[in-house]
Amino acid sequence: MKREDGELSWKFNLPSIKELVVNGLIREIDLPSDRPAYLGETIFIYGGKSDFVMDGDQPGITSLFPNNKMHCLPDAGHYLHVEKPKEFLSLLISVLK
């Protein structure tokens, strides 16, 4: 977060993220099959235009988070909190109640 003119906004270090991806330091992680599931309530909020959460991901998500609830913002991409901040905040508040 950064404060500018009294307002808070998101700030990402894109050059560092790009370097990590190019150098292969950020990649998919193979989790051990015997990894215990988290049994608490888990909420996933994702953008419908992002390929970060795909339909085929549901079985893997459910195996690790059996008590999950998925919420999609259909007109948002990966950075839904930036692209649709009002809709994201509204959804976040509704799921946290």
C-alpha positions in Angstrom: 0.0 0.0 0.0 1.1 3.5 -0.6 -0.4 6.8 0.6 -0.7 9.6 -2.0 -2.6 12.8 -1.5 -4.2 11.3 1.7 -5.5 8.3 -0.3 -4.3 4.7 0.0 -3.7 2.7 -3.1 -2.1 -0.6 -4.1 1.6 -0.6 -5.1 3.3 -3.6 -6.7 7.0 -4.0 -7.3 6.5 -5.2 -10.9 10.3 -5.2 -11.8 11.0 -7.6 -8.9 8.1 -9.9 -9.7 9.1 -10.0 -13.4 12.7 -10.9 -12.4 11.5 -13.7 -10.2 9.3 -15.2 -12.9 12.0 -14.9 -15.6 14.6 -16.5 -13.4 12.2 -19.4 -12.6 12.0 -18.5 -8.9 8.2 -18.3 -9.0 6.6 -21.4 -10.4 4.0 -24.0 -9.6 4.6 -25.8 -6.4 4.2 -29.6 -6.2 2.6 -30.3 -2.9 3.0 -33.7 -1.3 0.0 -35.9 -1.6 0.0 -36.6 2.2 -0.3 -32.9 3.0 -3.1 -32.4 5.6 -6.1 -30.4 4.6 -7.0 -27.2 6.3 -10.5 -27.9 7.7 -11.4 -24.3 8.6 -13.7 -22.2 6.4 -11.8 -20.8 3.4 -13.0 -18.2 1.0 -11.6 -17.8 -2.5 -12.4 -14.6 -4.4 -11.2 -14.6 -8.0 -11.7 -12.8 -11.3 -13.6 -14.5 -14.1 -11.3 -13.1 -16.7 -8.2 -14.4 -15.0 -6.7 -17.8 -15.7 -5.3 -17.9 -12.2 -8.2 -20.1 -11.0 -9.5 -22.5 -13.6 -12.5 -24.8 -13.5 -10.2 -27.8 -13.3 -8.6 -26.5 -10.2 -11.7 -27.2 -8.0 -10.7 -30.8 -7.1 -7.2 -29.7 -5.9 -8.6 -26.8 -4.0 -11.2 -28.9 -2.3 -8.6 -31.6 -1.4 -6.6 -29.0 0.5 -9.5 -26.8 1.7 -12.6 -29.0 2.0 -14.7 -26.2 3.6 -14.1 -23.7 0.7 -16.4 -21.2 -0.8 -15.6 -19.8 -4.3 -16.7 -16.3 -5.3 -16.1 -15.0 -8.8 -16.2 -11.4 -10.0 -17.0 -12.3 -13.7 -15.8 -9.0 -15.2 -12.5 -8.8 -13.4 -9.1 -10.2 -14.2 -6.3 -11.3 -11.9 -6.0 -7.9 -10.1 -9.7 -7.8 -9.3 -9.1 -5.5 -6.3 -7.6 -2.9 -8.7 -9.9 -3.5 -11.7 -13.2 -3.7 -9.8 -12.4 -2.2 -6.3 -16.0 -1.3 -5.3 -17.3 -4.8 -6.4 -14.4 -6.5 -4.7 -14.9 -4.6 -1.4 -18.6 -5.2 -1.5 -18.1 -9.0 -2.0 -15.4 -9.1 0.6 -17.6 -7.4 3.2 -20.5 -9.7 2.4 -18.5 -12.9 2.8 -16.9 -11.7 6.1 -20.2 -11.0 7.7 
